[in-house]
């Protein structure tokens, strides 16, 4: 099981940043479904305080959408929504603490082609706005689905972060921007080329302490835990140029 081609992945990231209409969002989740071989993909913004959906873009069949809308108090009997509040990605197979009403809802979702192989990733802004990305696929075993999710989780998280920001913009909420200085970008790029802090400092003619501070600032801005993750995410978001596009200009 392999990831999709890097070129296709970067194209998806770029398109995700340009979703300013519901029509574009629907086309995007359809492209994502085809690219990764999923049965369905859905992305929604959810008002946690009111327990209600705000906007949804997805490929679910009309039969399921009509059924879901007909369910009374659906936000109260949907186990996926309940698990969102834990703010961690989860496989639907791991929702083992369902109430009878929740089990009945999921039974109907399976009947209409949604699950049981499902995976959901929640995204939550510091101001409380929440969205989530879900994918399903039923032509593989539960074990193979778990393996596929393990391989693709990084891709889905990266795409979901961008979708979250784009969707918040559409509903009039300004997401926090990622602002990296020229120095931070240069330090990330040179770190990605295999240089250590001392080598980067000599190349940029700054102190080693400054290099460490720039790398720390970049990690925090990108929401990553280490330099390797920061380099990967900066590359995917095009802060670090692709091969052949040249290096960032560094002010003296």
N, C-alpha and C positions, 0 to 999 in steps of 0.2 A: 504494500500500500504506500503510495507516494503523494507528495504535495502536488498541486497543479504547477505548471511552468511559472517561473519567476516573472516573466514578461506579462503573462495573463493576470497574475496576482497583483502586480503593480498597476495594471490597467484598472482592475476592480477597485483598488484603493483610490486611484485618481477619480474614477466615476463616483465613488461614494461621497467624495467631497463636493460634488456638484449637484446634489439632489435637492433642488429648490421647488419641486412640484410633486404632488401625489403620483402623477403619471410616470415621472422619472423614477420615483421610488419603487413603483410596481415593476417597471422594466428591470430595475437593478436586482431586486430579489429573484426575478425570473432568471436573469443571467447568472446569478450566484448559484441558484439551484442547478442549472445546467453545468456550470464549471466544476462543481464538486460532486455531482452525481446524486444529489439529494432528491427525495420525493417532493418535499415541500420546504420552503423557507418563509419565515414571518418575522417582521420587525415592528414593534409597537412601542408607543409612549404610554406610560401608565401613571395616573395620579394616585400616589400611594395613600394620601390623606383621605381621598374620597372613594377609594377602591373602585376606580372606573378607568376604562380605556379612554385615551384622547384621540390618537390616530393609529391606524394599523395599515401596513403594507404587507401583503402576503400572497402565497400561491395556493392557499387552502381551497378545496372544492366548495362550490356554492351550497351543496347539501349540508356540509358541516357548518358553514357560516349561518345559514338559515336556522339550523337546529340550535346552535349556540345562542343566537339572539332570542330564541323562544324559551330558553331556560330561565326560570324565575331565580332571582338572586344569584345569577351565574358567577358574579365576582366572589360570592361567599362559598361556592362549592367547586371552585376551580383549584385543584391542588398545585398547578403550576404557578398561579398568582400567589398562593400562600408561601411556596418555597422561594419566590423572588425576594421576599422580605429578609431572607438570610444573607442576601447580597453575595452569593457565591454561585459559580456555574454548577449545573447538576444534570445528571442523566435522569430521564423520566423513570427508568427502571429502579432508581434509588429512592423514589417517593413511596416508601413502604408504610408510612404512617397515615394513610388516607382514611377518611371517614366513609361510611356507606354511601353518602351522597356524592362524595368525590370519586369513589370507585365507579359509581353509576355513570357519571359524566365521562370518565376516561373510557369506560366500556363502550359508550356510544361514539367516542372519538375514534377508537380502534375500528369499530364497525364501519365508519365512514372514511377510513383510510388515513387517519392521523395517529401515528404511533403503532405499536408500543415503543419502537425505537425512536426516541426523541432526546434532544439535548437543548438546554436553554442557558443563556448567559445574560445576567442582569447588569445594567450599567446605571450608576447613580451619581448625579452631580452633587457638589457640596451644598447647593441650595435646595436639594431634595427632589429634583426632577429625576424620574426613573424611566428607563426604556429597557427593552430586552429583545434579544435575537434568539430565535428558535429554528432548529432544523430537524427533519425527520427522514427516515429511510427504512423501508420494510423488506427490501429484497435481499437482505443479508441477515445473518444470525445475530442474536443479542451480543455474543462474544465478539464477533467481527465489528459490530457497531461500536462497541466500547473501545476497540483498538483504533478504529477510524477516527473517533472523536479525540482520542489521545494524540493522534498524529496531527489533526487539523485544528486543535484548540487554539494554538497560537495565531493562526490565520484568522479564525473567527473572532477572537478577542480584538485583534488589530482593526479588522473591518468594522466591528461593532462600535468601537470607540469613535470612529469617524462618522458612522451613521448616527450615533447618539448626538454628536455635535451638530450635524447637518439638520436633523429633525428638530432639535431645540430651536435652531435658527428659524425654521419654517413656522413654528408656533409662536414666534416673537420673543423667545428667550435667548439672550446672548450667551453662548457657552464660553468658558474661559479659553483664551487663545494660548497657543504654545509659542512662546517668544524666546528664541535662542539668539544670543549675541554671535557676532562673527568669530570671536575668540573661542567660544564654546563649541561652535561648529567645527572650527579648525582643529581643536583638541580632539574632538570625537573622530574626525576623519583620520588624523595621524595615529590615534590609538587603534583605530580599525586597520591601519596599515602595519601594525605590529610594533610600533614604538612604545617604549616605556615613558614614564613621566619626565625623567631626566632628558631623554632624547627629544621629547616634544618641547621641553623648555628651551633647549639649545636651538632647535629649529625656529621657534617663534620668538626667541630672544626675550623670554619672560622667566620668572622664577618657577621652580618646581612647585612651590606652594600655590602659585597662581594657577598652574595647570590643574592641580588637584581640586582647587575651588571651582574652576570652569567645568570640570567633569562632574563634580557634585551638583552644580547648578543645572547642568544638562539632564542628569538623571532625575532630579526633582521635577523639572519642567515636563519631561516626557513620561513621568509616572512609572519609572522603571527602577529595579532594585540593584542592578549592577551595570558596569560599563558595557558588557557584551550586549545586554538587552537594549541599552540606550543606543548603541551603534546600529543595531538591527532596525530599531524603530525609526531612528533618524534617517536611515537609508530608505526605508519604505515610505516615509512621508516626504522624501526628496529634500530634506535639509542637507544631507550629504549627497553630492551629485553622482549620477550614474557614470560608469566608465566612459570616457570620451567626452564628457560634458564640461570638463575643466574643474579647477579647484576654486573654493570660495576665496574672494578677495579679502586680504587681511590688512587692516589699517595699521600703519606704522606708528 
